[in-house]
Amino acid sequence: MTPLFSSYRIHSYGPNEEMGMHAHDDFSFSLIMAGQYEETIRGRQDTFFPGSLLVCPPGEPHAQRFGPKGLYKLVLLPTCNGVERFDALTPLRKAPVLRTSEVMDIARLHRELRRDDPFSSLFIEGLSYELTGVFARGHSGSGGVWPGYLRRALAYLAESEGSVPRLTEVASAIDCDPDKLSGAFRTYLGCSLGEYHRHCRIEKAAQMLVESRLPLSEIALTCGFSDQPHFNRTFKAQLGLTPAAYRREKS
């Protein structure tokens, strides 16, 4: 099959960093895996969370401001064939945005990039084509739009410390009915509030394991796990490796 992307890169940004107006020479796709950020592009400003896929056209001025916990994202540069395929689904020059839980599933691309064994290229190629299907399905409906109360809930979760907040706590903080909020997580993200927040905490932990030498117990505490055994079980269930094995593999 003809490749859809020429490169895959993992980018991370520190808390509250800002990037003024700038532009890139090529199209780029960004999959947000942890954190949040605000982007201004084409006269519109919005805040994005894990579960978002953003397209940035070449030569398009845009500015970014990253959240209080920074940002962790996967950046993909499409080939000419990839641009043609995606552009046939929705005009890429309009800097489209897709928000769906399926984007979070495809973010496992970064694990294959870091694994880099003889089979990684097969998984990466398959996930690239899966992304085409997700992109097509999302833009055939309302994949770019989330209700305001759901965005407020995601912002609250992004800034929360410690263990997963209760649904009722989040609903109260954003002045929303709990049943309505629970339904929105299922409808727009395909998971519960707790599952979403757990995914984000594990992605943040994975970032810390690679970018710092902090003890596992400290990372577990920082990411809101009650103890290291709980952290180990949850991390392995999501990424297939224990935190210690993940750090050894990526170091």
C-alpha positions in Angstrom: 0.0 0.0 0.0 1.1 3.6 -0.7 2.2 5.3 2.6 -0.2 8.0 3.9 2.4 9.6 6.2 6.1 10.4 5.8 6.9 10.9 9.5 5.6 10.5 13.0 6.9 12.6 15.9 6.1 12.9 19.6 6.0 16.4 20.9 5.7 17.6 24.5 5.3 21.1 25.9 5.7 22.4 29.4 2.9 23.9 31.6 1.5 27.3 30.4 4.0 27.6 27.5 2.9 29.8 24.6 3.7 29.9 20.9 3.0 33.1 19.1 1.7 33.3 15.5 3.8 31.0 13.3 3.3 28.7 10.2 4.7 25.5 8.9 5.8 24.5 5.4 3.8 21.3 5.2 0.4 19.8 6.3 0.5 18.3 9.7 -2.0 16.2 11.8 -1.8 16.4 15.6 -3.3 13.8 17.9 -3.6 15.0 21.4 -2.8 12.3 24.0 -2.5 14.2 27.3 -3.0 17.7 28.5 -4.9 20.5 26.8 -4.2 23.6 24.7 -5.9 26.6 23.1 -5.3 27.3 19.5 -6.1 30.3 17.3 -6.3 29.6 13.6 -8.3 31.0 10.7 -9.9 33.6 12.9 -11.3 31.0 15.4 -10.1 30.1 18.8 -10.9 26.8 20.6 -9.5 24.6 23.4 -8.6 21.0 22.6 -8.3 17.8 24.8 -7.3 14.2 24.4 -9.6 12.7 21.7 -8.9 15.6 19.3 -7.3 15.4 15.9 -6.3 18.7 14.3 -5.1 19.5 10.8 -2.8 22.4 10.2 -2.4 23.5 6.6 0.9 24.8 5.2 1.5 28.5 5.5 -1.5 28.9 7.8 -0.6 31.3 10.7 -1.7 29.9 14.1 -0.9 30.5 17.8 -1.0 28.1 20.7 -1.2 28.3 24.5 -0.7 25.1 26.5 -2.6 24.2 29.7 -1.4 24.1 33.3 -0.2 20.5 32.9 1.4 21.0 29.5 0.7 19.0 26.4 1.7 15.6 24.9 0.8 15.0 21.2 1.6 12.9 18.2 2.4 14.8 15.0 2.0 13.1 11.7 3.2 14.6 8.3 1.1 13.3 5.4 2.6 12.3 2.1 1.2 13.7 -1.2 -1.0 10.6 -1.4 -2.1 11.1 2.1 -3.1 14.7 1.5 -5.1 13.7 -1.6 -6.9 10.9 0.3 -7.8 13.0 3.3 -8.6 16.1 1.2 -11.2 14.1 -0.7 -13.0 13.5 2.6 -13.0 17.1 3.8 -11.1 20.2 2.7 -7.8 20.2 4.6 -7.2 23.9 3.8 -10.0 24.7 6.3 -8.0 23.2 9.1 -10.6 20.7 10.1 -10.9 19.3 13.6 -12.1 15.8 14.6 -13.2 14.9 18.1 -13.9 11.2 18.8 -12.9 8.4 21.2 -11.6 6.5 18.1 -8.8 9.1 17.9 -7.7 8.1 21.3 -7.5 4.4 20.2 -5.3 5.4 17.2 -3.0 7.3 19.5 -1.4 4.0 20.3 0.7 4.7 17.2 3.2 6.3 19.5 3.7 3.1 21.4 4.6 1.3 18.2 7.0 4.1 17.3 8.8 3.6 20.6 8.7 -0.2 20.5 10.4 -0.2 17.1 10.7 -3.9 16.7 10.5 -5.8 13.4 6.7 -5.7 13.4 6.2 -2.1 14.3 6.0 -0.9 10.7 3.1 -3.2 10.0 1.1 -1.9 13.0 2.0 1.7 12.0 0.8 1.2 8.4 -2.4 -0.4 9.5 -3.2 2.3 12.1 -2.5 5.0 9.5 -5.2 3.5 7.2 -7.5 3.1 10.2 -7.1 6.8 10.8 -8.4 7.4 7.3 -11.6 5.5 8.2 -12.0 7.4 11.5 -11.4 10.7 9.7 -14.0 9.8 7.0 -16.6 8.6 9.5 -16.1 11.6 11.8 -16.5 14.2 9.1 -19.5 12.5 7.6 -21.4 13.4 10.9 -20.7 15.9 13.6 -17.3 14.7 14.7 -15.9 18.3 14.9 -18.5 19.5 17.5 -18.7 18.8 21.2 -21.3 20.5 23.4 -20.0 23.3 25.6 -20.8 21.5 28.9 -18.7 18.5 27.8 -15.7 20.8 27.0 -16.1 22.4 30.4 -16.0 19.0 32.0 -12.8 18.0 30.1 -11.2 21.3 31.1 -12.1 20.5 34.8 -10.6 17.0 34.5 -7.4 18.3 32.8 -6.8 20.6 35.8 -7.8 18.2 38.5 -5.2 16.6 40.8 -5.2 13.3 42.4 -7.7 10.5 41.9 -10.6 10.5 39.4 -13.3 13.0 40.5 -16.8 11.6 40.9 -19.3 12.3 38.1 -21.5 14.3 40.5 -18.5 16.4 41.5 -17.7 17.3 37.9 -21.3 17.9 37.1 -21.7 20.2 40.0 -18.6 22.2 39.2 -19.8 22.9 35.7 -23.5 23.3 36.6 -24.7 20.3 34.5 -27.1 17.5 35.2 -25.0 14.3 36.0 -27.1 12.0 33.8 -26.7 14.5 30.9 -23.0 14.7 31.4 -22.6 10.9 31.7 -24.6 10.5 28.4 -22.3 13.0 26.7 -19.2 11.0 27.6 -20.8 7.9 26.2 -22.1 9.6 23.0 -19.1 11.7 22.1 -16.2 9.8 23.6 -17.5 6.3 23.8 -16.4 5.8 27.4 -17.3 6.8 30.9 -15.8 9.9 32.7 -13.6 7.6 34.8 -12.3 5.7 31.8 -11.5 8.9 29.9 -9.6 10.3 32.9 -7.8 7.1 33.5 -6.6 7.1 29.9 -5.3 10.6 30.2 -3.5 9.8 33.5 -1.7 6.8 31.9 -0.6 8.8 28.9 0.8 11.5 31.3 2.6 8.8 33.3 4.1 7.3 30.1 5.4 10.8 29.2 6.9 11.2 32.7 8.6 7.8 32.5 10.4 8.7 29.3 11.2 12.3 30.1 12.2 12.1 33.8 14.0 9.9 36.1 11.5 10.3 39.0 10.8 7.1 41.0 7.8 5.1 40.0 6.1 5.7 43.3 6.4 9.5 42.8 5.0 9.2 39.2 2.1 7.1 40.5 1.3 9.7 43.2 1.6 12.6 40.7 -0.8 10.9 38.3 -3.4 10.3 40.9 -2.9 6.6 41.7 -3.5 5.4 45.3 -0.4 3.2 45.3 2.2 1.7 43.0 0.6 -1.7 42.6 -2.6 0.0 41.4 -0.5 2.1 39.1 1.3 -1.0 37.7 -2.0 -2.9 37.0 -3.7 0.0 35.3 -0.6 1.0 33.3 -0.1 -2.6 32.0 -3.8 -3.0 31.2 -3.7 0.1 28.9 -0.1 -0.1 27.4 0.7 -3.8 27.7 3.8 -3.3 29.8 4.5 -2.5 33.5 5.8 1.1 34.1 9.3 -0.3 34.8 9.4 -2.4 31.7 8.1 0.6 29.7 10.9 2.9 31.0 13.5 0.2 30.2 12.2 -0.2 26.7 12.1 3.5 25.9 15.4 4.5 27.6 
